[in-house]
Amino acid sequence: MRRIAFIGSRDSYFALVLMLEAGLFGSFTALNFFHWFLFWELSLIPAFFLIKLWGGQKRGPAATQFFIYTMAGSVALLLAFLAVFLSTGSMDFPHLTLLASTGELEQMVTAHLGPVMLVLAIGVLAGFAVKVRCFPFTPGCRRLTPRLLRR
């Protein structure tokens, strides 16, 4: 009986791309921080394997660096989201938007945690900047960028 190799095959590539797409679709349609964070992290798993299996010459170290940097960004985002949740008791985007538009969000966070709104904003900014590769000084950044953008 003939064994079919799935890892590294064309079928596994398209399966990973579809899983990546499903995770991104879920993150863009989420209405609260919990679902958004869950789908965002789930979309990073197929991205890791796409880099690891179909990357360039140094794909192993690039995939490892991708994993480490995105986990560091995840910790920053998770801590900031947790602080907002502990202060407001909500993770729903519409409710938090209403609180932010009236200025109550800052008051609630300050009442529960002290004057940390700037720290939370910097944590969210740093988390997103690491996750979407905005830091040009990140090691291995050139290895992770698509080949079309390198020219």
C-alpha positions as CSV (number, residue, x, y, z in Angstrom):
1,M,0.0,0.0,0.0
2,R,1.3,3.4,-0.9
3,R,1.7,6.0,1.8
4,I,0.7,9.6,1.0
5,A,2.9,12.3,2.6
6,F,0.7,15.2,3.8
7,I,3.4,17.3,5.5
8,G,5.0,19.5,2.9
9,S,2.5,18.6,0.2
10,R,0.4,20.9,-1.9
11,D,-2.7,19.8,0.0
12,S,-1.3,20.7,3.4
13,Y,-0.2,24.1,2.1
14,F,-3.8,24.9,1.0
15,A,-5.2,23.5,4.2
16,L,-2.9,25.8,6.2
17,V,-3.9,28.8,4.1
18,L,-7.6,28.0,4.7
19,M,-7.0,27.7,8.4
20,L,-5.2,31.0,8.4
21,E,-8.0,32.6,6.5
22,A,-10.6,31.1,8.9
23,G,-8.7,32.5,11.9
24,L,-8.4,35.9,10.3
25,F,-12.1,35.9,9.4
26,G,-13.0,35.1,13.0
27,S,-10.7,37.8,14.3
28,F,-12.2,40.5,12.0
29,T,-15.8,39.5,12.8
30,A,-15.4,39.1,16.6
31,L,-17.4,41.4,18.8
32,N,-15.4,41.0,22.0
33,F,-11.8,40.9,23.1
34,F,-12.0,37.2,24.1
35,H,-13.1,35.9,20.7
36,W,-10.8,38.4,18.9
37,F,-7.8,37.2,20.8
38,L,-8.7,33.5,20.4
39,F,-9.1,33.8,16.6
40,W,-6.0,36.0,16.3
41,E,-3.8,33.4,18.1
42,L,-5.4,30.6,16.1
43,S,-4.4,32.3,12.9
44,L,-0.8,32.4,14.0
45,I,-0.5,28.6,14.2
46,P,-0.9,28.0,10.5
47,A,1.3,31.1,9.8
48,F,4.1,29.4,11.9
49,F,3.8,26.2,9.9
50,L,3.7,28.0,6.5
51,I,7.0,29.7,7.5
52,K,8.5,26.5,8.8
53,L,7.6,24.3,5.9
54,W,7.6,26.7,2.9
55,G,9.9,29.5,4.0
56,G,13.2,30.4,2.5
57,Q,16.7,29.1,3.3
58,K,16.7,29.9,7.0
59,R,13.0,29.0,7.6
60,G,13.7,27.1,10.8
61,P,15.2,30.1,12.7
62,A,12.7,32.4,11.1
63,A,9.8,30.3,12.3
64,T,11.2,30.2,15.8
65,Q,11.7,33.9,15.9
66,F,8.2,34.4,14.6
67,F,6.9,32.2,17.4
68,I,8.9,34.0,20.1
69,Y,8.1,37.5,19.0
70,T,4.4,36.9,18.5
71,M,4.1,35.2,22.0
72,A,5.8,38.3,23.5
73,G,3.2,40.5,21.7
74,S,0.5,38.2,22.9
75,V,1.5,38.6,26.5
76,A,1.5,42.4,26.2
77,L,-2.0,42.4,24.6
78,L,-3.4,39.8,27.0
79,L,-2.3,41.8,30.1
80,A,-3.8,45.0,28.7
81,F,-7.1,43.3,27.8
82,L,-7.2,41.6,31.2
83,A,-6.7,45.0,33.0
84,V,-9.6,46.5,31.0
85,F,-11.8,43.5,31.8
86,L,-11.0,43.6,35.5
87,S,-11.8,47.3,35.6
88,T,-15.0,47.2,33.6
89,G,-16.3,43.6,33.8
90,S,-16.8,43.6,30.0
91,M,-14.9,42.6,26.9
92,D,-17.6,43.6,24.4
93,F,-16.4,46.1,21.8
94,P,-19.7,48.0,21.7
95,H,-19.9,48.4,25.5
96,L,-16.2,49.4,25.7
97,T,-16.6,51.9,22.8
98,L,-19.5,53.5,24.7
99,L,-17.5,53.7,27.9
100,A,-14.5,55.2,26.0
101,S,-16.6,57.8,24.2
102,T,-18.1,59.1,27.4
103,G,-14.7,59.0,29.3
104,E,-16.0,56.4,31.8
105,L,-13.4,53.8,30.6
106,E,-10.5,55.9,31.9
107,Q,-12.3,56.6,35.1
108,M,-13.1,52.9,35.7
109,V,-9.5,51.8,35.0
110,T,-8.1,54.5,37.2
111,A,-10.5,53.7,40.0
112,H,-9.6,50.0,39.9
113,L,-5.9,50.0,38.9
114,G,-4.6,53.5,39.4
115,P,-3.2,55.8,36.7
116,V,-2.2,53.1,34.3
117,M,-4.1,54.1,31.1
118,L,-0.9,55.2,29.4
119,V,0.9,52.0,30.3
120,L,-2.1,50.0,29.0
121,A,-2.0,52.0,25.7
122,I,1.7,51.4,25.3
123,G,1.2,47.7,26.0
124,V,-1.4,47.4,23.4
125,L,0.6,49.4,20.9
126,A,3.7,47.4,21.5
127,G,1.8,44.1,21.3
128,F,0.3,45.1,18.0
129,A,3.5,46.5,16.6
130,V,5.4,43.2,17.4
131,K,2.6,41.0,16.0
132,V,2.3,42.8,12.7
133,R,6.0,43.2,12.4
134,C,6.2,47.0,12.5
135,F,9.5,47.1,14.4
136,P,12.1,47.2,11.6
137,F,14.9,46.3,14.1
138,T,13.4,43.0,14.9
139,P,15.9,40.2,14.1
140,G,14.9,38.0,11.2
141,C,12.3,40.5,10.0
142,R,13.7,40.3,6.5
143,R,13.4,36.5,6.5
144,L,9.7,36.7,7.4
145,T,8.6,39.2,4.8
146,P,7.1,38.0,1.6
147,R,9.6,37.8,-1.3
148,L,7.6,40.3,-3.4
149,L,8.0,43.0,-0.8
150,R,11.8,42.7,-0.6
151,R,12.5,44.3,-4.0
